[in-house]
Amino acid sequence: MSDTEILEGCIPMNMGGMRCDAALAQTFPQFSRSKLSAWLKDGKVLIEGRVARPREAMRGGERVRLSAEVEIQTIDAPEDIALDVLIEDPDFYIINKPAGLVVHPGAGNRTGTLVNALLHRDPALTALPRAGVVHRLDKDTSGALVVARTLEAHHALVKALALRDISREYLALVFGRVIAGGTIDAPIGRHPTDRLRMAVVENGKPAVSHYRVVERFAAHTLLRVALETGRTHQIRVHLAHLRWPIVGDPLYGGGFRLPAGASEALREVLRGFKRQALHAETLAFAHPRTGEEVRATAPVPEDFKAMLEALRTI
């Protein structure tokens, strides 16, 4: 089952000379190249009011009208799961995702996900790709996540994410004493031998993370990390690559560690923290319709706060 949505846009000036099909892929990044190619062949793309041809060269600045056939998502069932909504706007939600909540249904997680909760709260999201979810957070990472409520908003936000116009800042508690802030510019791809993990590899996709020190402890450092790109497990991989693994990270943490002089209370707190100490604290972007700045801050979870308080005792 599908529905037709009309999307309008403009070919960016810097795409002058590019083939129409390639320019469309960058102008409407929320759709796959195969879908865009099929719509082009079916005459569903108009350039300046005329049917577009896949191989025609763009000048830049052309008006585009796309008749997109969007499949109605009926597989995922709505579920009454409580959501912490930081911002509710006619065009989007910003959700404070708790640790432990899977974002998308998948193998082993068909129910009990953020998508199931969203479909219960807003049934109209069935008409959007992935129920409007624009980006994802790992299951055990908490914090701010944006969900589009209209196809137009989804298009604008996905494009903003691709153009790196969405600001995302995380708090990460790492093992090790970090002296000063810096930038990690290291490509990320699949681990050469462990397919469940990502790694810094020479032929990986470009990945850039900026970090600065928020607070130092006896053997740990609290960092604020800003993403310039959004690769899978990017912060976890980058910090582990510098030998500052995130506390509690089951994939990249390198095992449980206790700082010298840790009290029994601190030992219990660290042993009891069963996830990576990573929190998506701040999300900022231009409103997809008005252009005004939208900024949301997700409060630090109680378990994370308790660990920081325990670390301050040594």
HUBELMO-V252586 format. One record per residue. N is the residue number from 1. OMEGA is omega as a letter, one per 40 degrees, with the letter a starting at -180 (* if undefined). Layout:
BEGIN
((N;OMEGA) (N;OMEGA))
END
This chain:
BEGIN
((1;a) (2;i) (3;a) (4;i) (5;i) (6;i) (7;i) (8;a) (9;a) (10;i) (11;a) (12;a) (13;a) (14;i) (15;i) (16;a) (17;a) (18;i) (19;a) (20;a) (21;i) (22;i) (23;i) (24;a) (25;i) (26;i) (27;i) (28;a) (29;i) (30;i) (31;i) (32;i) (33;a) (34;i) (35;i) (36;i) (37;i) (38;i) (39;i) (40;a) (41;a) (42;i) (43;a) (44;i) (45;i) (46;i) (47;a) (48;i) (49;i) (50;a) (51;a) (52;i) (53;a) (54;a) (55;a) (56;a) (57;i) (58;i) (59;a) (60;i) (61;a) (62;i) (63;a) (64;i) (65;a) (66;i) (67;a) (68;i) (69;a) (70;i) (71;i) (72;a) (73;a) (74;a) (75;a) (76;a) (77;i) (78;i) (79;a) (80;i) (81;a) (82;i) (83;i) (84;a) (85;a) (86;i) (87;i) (88;a) (89;i) (90;a) (91;a) (92;i) (93;i) (94;a) (95;i) (96;a) (97;i) (98;i) (99;i) (100;a) (101;i) (102;a) (103;a) (104;i) (105;i) (106;i) (107;a) (108;a) (109;a) (110;a) (111;i) (112;a) (113;i) (114;i) (115;i) (116;i) (117;a) (118;a) (119;i) (120;a) (121;a) (122;a) (123;i) (124;i) (125;i) (126;a) (127;a) (128;i) (129;i) (130;i) (131;i) (132;a) (133;a) (134;i) (135;a) (136;i) (137;i) (138;a) (139;a) (140;i) (141;a) (142;i) (143;a) (144;a) (145;a) (146;i) (147;i) (148;i) (149;i) (150;i) (151;i) (152;i) (153;i) (154;i) (155;a) (156;a) (157;i) (158;i) (159;i) (160;i) (161;i) (162;a) (163;i) (164;i) (165;i) (166;a) (167;i) (168;i) (169;a) (170;i) (171;i) (172;i) (173;a) (174;i) (175;a) (176;a) (177;i) (178;a) (179;a) (180;i) (181;a) (182;a) (183;i) (184;i) (185;a) (186;a) (187;a) (188;i) (189;i) (190;i) (191;a) (192;a) (193;a) (194;a) (195;i) (196;a) (197;i) (198;a) (199;i) (200;a) (201;a) (202;a) (203;a) (204;i) (205;i) (206;a) (207;a) (208;i) (209;i) (210;a) (211;i) (212;a) (213;i) (214;a) (215;i) (216;i) (217;a) (218;a) (219;a) (220;i) (221;i) (222;a) (223;i) (224;a) (225;i) (226;i) (227;i) (228;i) (229;a) (230;i) (231;i) (232;i) (233;a) (234;a) (235;a) (236;a) (237;a) (238;a) (239;i) (240;i) (241;i) (242;a) (243;i) (244;a) (245;i) (246;i) (247;i) (248;a) (249;a) (250;a) (251;a) (252;a) (253;i) (254;i) (255;a) (256;i) (257;i) (258;i) (259;i) (260;i) (261;a) (262;i) (263;i) (264;i) (265;i) (266;i) (267;a) (268;a) (269;a) (270;i) (271;a) (272;a) (273;a) (274;i) (275;i) (276;a) (277;a) (278;a) (279;i) (280;a) (281;a) (282;i) (283;a) (284;i) (285;i) (286;i) (287;a) (288;a) (289;a) (290;a) (291;i) (292;a) (293;i) (294;i) (295;i) (296;i) (297;i) (298;a) (299;i) (300;a) (301;a) (302;a) (303;i) (304;i) (305;a) (306;i) (307;i) (308;i) (309;i) (310;a) (311;i) (312;a) (313;a) (314;*))
END
